[in-house]
Amino acid sequence: MRVAFVPGSFRPDRCGVSHYTARLMAELEGRGAACLVLTTEAAAAHHARRDVVAGTRGWGPSMLATVPAAVRRLAPDILHIQHAGGSFGFRRAVFALIPTLRAVGWRRPVVVTIHEYGWWEWWPPLVGRLWRRLGPWGEARGLWDREDLWLLTGADAIIVTHEGAARVLAERLPRVAPRVARVPIGSNIPVLACSAETARRDLRLRFGWPPEAPVIVYFGFVHPVKGLETLLRAFRRVVDAEPRARLLLSGGTQSLALHSDDAERYSKKLKALLRELGLDDAVRLTGYQPEAIISQHLAGADLGVLPFNDGVTAKSGSLLAMWAHGLPVVATRPAVVPPELERAAWLVPGRNAEALAASLLQLLGDAGARQVLAARSREAAAGFDWPSIAERHLAIYRRLLEQHGQ
C-alpha cells in the first residue's frame, strides 16, 4: 500500500500538523505501508529526501494544475490530505483539489483529516450576502460546506481528531456521516528520557538551577494565542510565594503560524515582559529543541502548564506529550471539556493570571495531588497511543481500497 500525504508546507519543526504527519508516517511504515509527502518546493528542498516530493510552489490557484499532475505521476493507492488552514497558508485553492483530481481522471481514494474545524466561514466575494443562505442550503444536501467548500464533501473518508470538530461537522454535513471516523492525534514527543530521577537532575544542571528547584514547564510553539503573557504574570506571583520556583518555556518561536519578523517581534515582547516582571533569572526560553531534549524537559519537571487563551483541547500534541510523560498538567478550560481532560488535567479559566498562579502554587505545595494527577495523565495517554492510531488508519485505507476494487 502506497500512501501520499498532502500536509501543506511540510515543516515538522514549525508546524504541529506536519509533526503529526511525520509521526503517523513512521508508524505506518513500521506496519508495511510505503509513505511519501507531496508538499511545496521550499519544504521539499529543506528536507532533500526522496519521500518528500515537490508538487507546487505554493497553495494558490496554480496548485490545481501542478498537484494533480504530481499525484497522477506518483500514483499512490491512497491520497491523504492533512488539513489545517495555517499549514496551507490560509489559501483556499486546496478546497477545490478533490473535484479537480476527479475532473482529470483520478479515481483512487482520497482521505481528509481535519485538524481545525468550526471556527471560521469561507466568504466568496462574488456571492456576498447570498452565501449566508447558500452555505447552509448546500450543506443540508451534502454539496459543500461553508468552511472548506468541496474539501470534505468530495472526500471518500473524513477523519476528525477531536470531539468539537466532530460535533460541528455532524450539524453541518449530516449526509457525510457514513464517511466520518474519529481518530485522535497522538503525542508529538516520544518518551525518550531514561528515568525521571536522571531527567530531574540533568534538567536542573542544564540551566544551572538548584537541585531542589520546583520546575514548571510549558511545551509548544511560542505564539500569542498560547497565553504566555498570562503565564508570566502568574509566575511572578508564584515566585513571590516560592522563590525557588523556575519556569521553562520549551519550544520554538518560528512557526508557520508566526514566522520571520512577526516571530522575532513577539519573542522580543516576551523578553521585555520578563525584564519588566523581574523574572530573567527564573525563566528560560529554550527555542526549538530536539525530541530527546524535550522528553528530558517533560520527564524532569514537576508540573506542566498550558495556558492557552481559549482553552486546551484533546487535539493538543503538547498536552498529549505531557500526559505520555506522566506529568501533572495545569491547563485552561475550553468551551467544551471532554471527560478525559476533566479527569486528567487541573483546569483553570483562561486569561486569568490570579487563578493560574493559585493553582500552580497549590499543586507545587501538594506532592500527593501531583502524584494523583500524574497517574491520571498516564491513564489518559493510553487512549492516544500511536500503534492504535496507525491501525485505525490502515483499517480505513483497506476498507476504501476494497470499495474501489483495488
HELIX and SHEET records of a PDB file:
HELIX    1   1 GLY A   16  GLU A   29  1                                  14    
HELIX    2   2 GLU A   41  HIS A   47  1                                   7    
HELIX    3   3 MET A   63  LEU A   74  1                                  12    
HELIX    4   4 GLY A   85  PHE A   88  5                                   4    
HELIX    5   5 ALA A   93  ALA A   96  5                                   4    
HELIX    6   6 LEU A   97  ALA A  103  1                                   7    
HELIX    7   7 GLY A  128  LEU A  130  5                                   3    
HELIX    8   8 TRP A  131  ALA A  140  1                                  10    
HELIX    9   9 GLU A  163  ARG A  172  1                                  10    
HELIX   10  10 PRO A  174  ARG A  179  5                                   6    
HELIX   11  11 ALA A  196  ARG A  206  1                                  11    
HELIX   12  12 PRO A  224  LYS A  226  5                                   3    
HELIX   13  13 LEU A  228  ALA A  241  1                                  14    
HELIX   14  14 SER A  260  LEU A  277  1                                  18    
HELIX   15  15 GLU A  291  GLY A  300  1                                  10    
HELIX   16  16 GLY A  317  ALA A  324  1                                   8    
HELIX   17  17 PRO A  339  ALA A  344  1                                   6    
HELIX   18  18 ALA A  353  LEU A  364  1                                  12    
HELIX   19  19 ALA A  367  ALA A  381  1                                  15    
HELIX   20  20 ALA A  382  PHE A  384  5                                   3    
HELIX   21  21 TRP A  386  GLN A  403  1                                  18    
SHEET    1   A 7 VAL A  52  THR A  56  0                                        
SHEET    2   A 7 ALA A  34  THR A  40  1                                        
SHEET    3   A 7 ARG A   2  VAL A   6  1                                        
SHEET    4   A 7 ILE A  78  HIS A  83  1                                        
SHEET    5   A 7 VAL A 110  ILE A 114  1                                        
SHEET    6   A 7 ALA A 157  VAL A 160  1                                        
SHEET    7   A 7 VAL A 180  ARG A 182  1                                        
SHEET    1   B 6 VAL A 283  LEU A 285  0                                        
SHEET    2   B 6 ARG A 246  SER A 250  1                                        
SHEET    3   B 6 VAL A 215  PHE A 219  1                                        
SHEET    4   B 6 LEU A 303  LEU A 306  1                                        
SHEET    5   B 6 VAL A 329  THR A 332  1                                        
SHEET    6   B 6 TRP A 346  VAL A 348  1                                        
END                                                                             
